[in-house]
Each structure stands twice: as structure tokens, then as C-alpha cells.
């Protein structure tokens, strides 16, 4: 029989259905849960009792076998005295045990503990203390555990050659471990699912385990086993919980502090009898649910009626009257339906608001003119469209589409964190280029490399939006999401639209950055052309620029101020284009008339740059870079802070490079000599603040060992 589920579209219908389900299924579920817990507790109690009895039995059996072995060691001593050699093994009288030696080896030791002879492979003999010697003198055997906590434990029994005289020598026998723990059969005789471990507390050592000893079990046992001689402990291996009963086995009769017998059983094994209940209960629950569905359907059909007011409101919504609200005060499902209708109208309003938000984000992204701002704006606003904890944007290298940088923002991510280098495979790039709409990927160990940062931050899935420029993959926008099924189609569409707008913004930014690189390349080429007029000044402008920018950054100049300084430093000698190479390369000092020509290069440079609006702010630097702080410079004799700050910085950098470089009329100056000269001229030729920053940079270079690089650079210029 097919059940009509149309009633679930009504809140009233869902309410009635919920009541039916709760009234019928809740008691069954409650009874099942109570019964399950009660039976589980009872099974656990029974398991605890079983562990208690078996641990006691096992401990007593081990004690009995130790007592038997003690007697057999005495027999071995008698055999040694009678025959004068070590026994290979002690064979019990029972014919069933003829092939099962209870000792795997013997060693005859002097009273000082030195081995005189042995049979079998024996471990290192223990060192006996006064209590052990006194115990042996009393005519009793001594039990010792050989081996560290990291090595296999071996059990030894010792007995005096002459009764009561341990100094006369001892016979040590290594106990066959399987016999000691399991008896003549040497096999695990415990019920299935139970495991035996023997713990030696003084050494925090597992002497024996019937299965591979878990790494944490010795420390767990040492931590949980208290002063009580018996009790329960719990431990965990991989995904399995164990309950264990421990019992101290006192061995004072063997001059031994005792061993702890630990018997373990998995908690899953304890509740095995409940497997049938787990299988049958879902069937019972489904049958009950089917009956409830039939009854609920019949009842709801009789409760629903016409919905005229709601239909009228629907028509108004169709006419784009989105402020429409339906008022129904009937106290039944019609009122609930009216509320649902009103909620729908509210959803429409929210969608329009979402579109407004989307428009604002797009405007912010498109208004950004550099890649860094675009990345920051995008990462900061994606969560306004897609519910997510973290967002990543991977920018691929323009030259190589397989290399990129991944930026991440969200919970637990430091604002402005450095990007992470990301390498993509050609298959990943090809797949993203072919399926350029969107996709939702699970973040497992095999997820793509560009999603590993989201996975590392705990995201389980990701909405991936490839960004293409001219048919080539340029970037990958990814949002970490917890429940992919909650992504509405509208959300996915808006996310795709945002990615497309980011593509447009990145395209614009790349064009601007290419123009910027072209501009700086042109300025650098122009500076090199000027320096190339004389081989004595080759590279001068670029070296001066590098030093000036270092000083500017140390003085915390803004990016805009550094840009102007960069322009002015590169072009500070552009006025020398009007000076002949013969004058620049003259091997002797210039005459006063020639010096006037050279001094005119600053004004010539300013006139050359004046027609270029983009370089207007750099003109004062070019014009004033030979003005001295005390007013004795040229061309206008400006004093102190009348001189442009960029020119004051450039004055120091220009002087340093010029004095460190060779000229046709003099050799290059030494580093210390030039630096000392600048320091002496602070407050005279140079701005003392700029000099202070410069000297600190020089000291930092010397401490870092960079002065060698500096000397090499100037010696080659």
C-alpha cells in the first residue's frame, strides 16, 4: 500500500504525524534503551565475576606449578651431586609429559655468582641481596625475573648445592615459561576472548602476555593498580576497550615481591549476547513506523480544508507584492500555514538582501587595483555568501600553471599570514579547467594539494570554484564547509558569480601590474643608459637606489614615500645626459668651469622630468640631492629640513657609493674610511638622523658578515 506523503507539506500535518510517532515509538524506544542498559550491566557484572574467579584460579595454578618446580629443582641438585654434571632437563614421571621439559636450561654458579658450567641457553644470572641469601640459607628456593622492561622476561629458580650454604654454590634453572603460565599443555586454556598478562610491578614490566603486548598496557597497569591486592582496571588498544581483573600473587616463599596476574576481556565480547537484539529491534521499529504512517495519513486527510486566504496571498506574491502578509487567527493548521506563507515572503526579502550584499562585495572586489587587495577582500567576504569557517584562494603563477601560492583566512588563521607555496599536478589543472563551474570535494588524505590547508584546519568538505582567465586556470577559490547538503542552489549560483567577478578583478590587476613593471623597467633602463656614458659609473644609480630604499624602510617611510624615493634615486643623475663622456672620464680633477657644468646636472634633470606628471613628486629629490644640511650645497643652498627628506636620504646613499667606487682621478675609498667620513659630516653635509640610520645598517651588515659582499660589489664596479 502506497502512503500519500503530501500531508507533510503542512505544518499541521507534520505536527499530527509527529504526535503519532512520538506516542507510539517513544515508549518502545525508551523500553528498548532501558532494557539494553540493564542487560548490559548484568552481562558486565557476570563478566566481572567470571574474571574474578578465573584470575584467582590462574594465580593459584601458577603458585602450584612454582611449588612443583621448586621440588624438581631439588631433584636436579640431587642428580648433580650423584652424577657430577648438569641435567639437560628434568623429566616428570608422567608419560604424557616426557616431551615437555619444565626447565629449559641450568647453570651451576659459585657463591660469588660466577657460572662454572651450564646446559641450555641461560640468561644473565641475578645478583642476590642479603634477604635472598638468608632465604636460601633457610633451605628455600629463590625466584628471579631476568630482563629489562624492554626485553623478554625469563624466570629463574635458584637452590643451594649444599643445604643452608648458599656460599657453597647455587644451581639455577630457567623455567619453561609456557609450562609456568599454562601447565603441561602449554596452550591457552582460557575462554575465547580472554587474555592473560603477568605484570612485575617493581620493574613496571610485562613478564608475559598471551597476545602482543600493547605499548600503553605496562604504564596503564602501573598507574591503575593500587595498594589493594586485587581489583579491576580498564585499558584500550586501537579501538577496543578492555576490562581486566588483577590479582597479586604473593611469592614470599620464593624471596620474591610477587607477580600480578591480569586477566582481560574486551567489553565488546561481554555484550555478544545482545547481537540478536540489535538485529531484530530495527525490524520491529520499522514495522511500528509503517503502522504509524498509515494511521497518521488517515487522520490528517480528514483535518485539512480549503486554503482560500493563502491562495489569495499567493496571487499577490505573483504580482510582485513581496510585502504581502496573510493574517489567520484560527488556532489550527491554517494559522500555521499562514505563518509558513509569511516566512516564505520573508525569504524572498532576504534573497533580495542577499543580492544587495553580493553587489556590494563585487564592487569592493572590482574596485581593488592590486592582487593583494583583491585576495584580502575576497577572503574576507566569501563567508557572507557561503557559510564556512575557512576560505582559501590559490593564485597560480603566470609563467607556470602548476605552481602557486595559497592564501587562507578564517577561524584560527592569523590575519595577514604569509601564503603557502602550492604545487598542482597537470591532471588537477586540466580537471579544473574542464569543469569550471563548481564542485564539492571531500577533504580526505587524497584531496588535491590546493585543499590541504583547509583539511589541516579541520574542514571536512570544500566548495571549489575554478577561476579562468582567457581559458587558462588562474586561481582556485575554495570554501571549507561542514554540510555540503545545506548549500542552496542560490548560494552556489552567487558563489560562482563572485568567482567570475574575482576573475575580472585579477585580470585588471595583472594588466596594472604589468604596466607597473613596464614603468619601473623603463626607469631602470633609463638609469642604466645614463650610467653607461662612463664605465666609472656603471651600476651607480641602481646601487644608490638600493641603499636609499634600505634607509627609507628603516625610517618607516610609507609605501607611497618609498615609491617616490625609488623614482628619484633611479633618475637622480639623469641630468648628466647633457655632460660629455670626455668630461665624465677626465683623469684629473675638473676645472671650476667644468665643475659648474657638472653642478648644472641637477637642474637639467629636474627640467627633463617636469613634463612627466607621474614623476612630479620625484623632481624635488632630483633637484635637491646635492643640497647640504648646513646650507653649503647646490643649487639653492637649502638648509636642514628645507631639503626634501628623500633628497637628504639620497645625499648619504649617493656619497657612500661615489666614494666607495673608483673614479678616473682617484682609487675607491675603503669602507671604514668612507663610513667614518659620513659620520664626521653628520649635521654638516648630511642629516644626522639619516646618518644614524645609515650607520646602524652598516653595523648590522658587519655583524651579519655582509661587508664581504659589499667590498666585492664595489671592487668590481
PyMOL commands that set and color helices and strands:
alter all, ss='L'
color gray80, all
select helices_A, chain A and resi 6-9+11-83+95-97+130-137+177-182+201-203+217-224+252-254+267-270+272-301+308-318+333-367+371-384+426-434+449-456+484-486+489-531+535-537+540-554+559-570+574-578+581-584+592-599+601-610+613-624+640-642+645-660+671-680+688-704+707-715
alter helices_A, ss='H'
color red, helices_A
select strands_A, chain A and resi 103-109+115-119+142-146+154-162+165-175+194-200+205-209+230-237+240-251+256-266+390-396+403-410+420-423+439-442+461-469+472-481
alter strands_A, ss='S'
color yellow, strands_A
deselect
rebuild
show_as cartoon
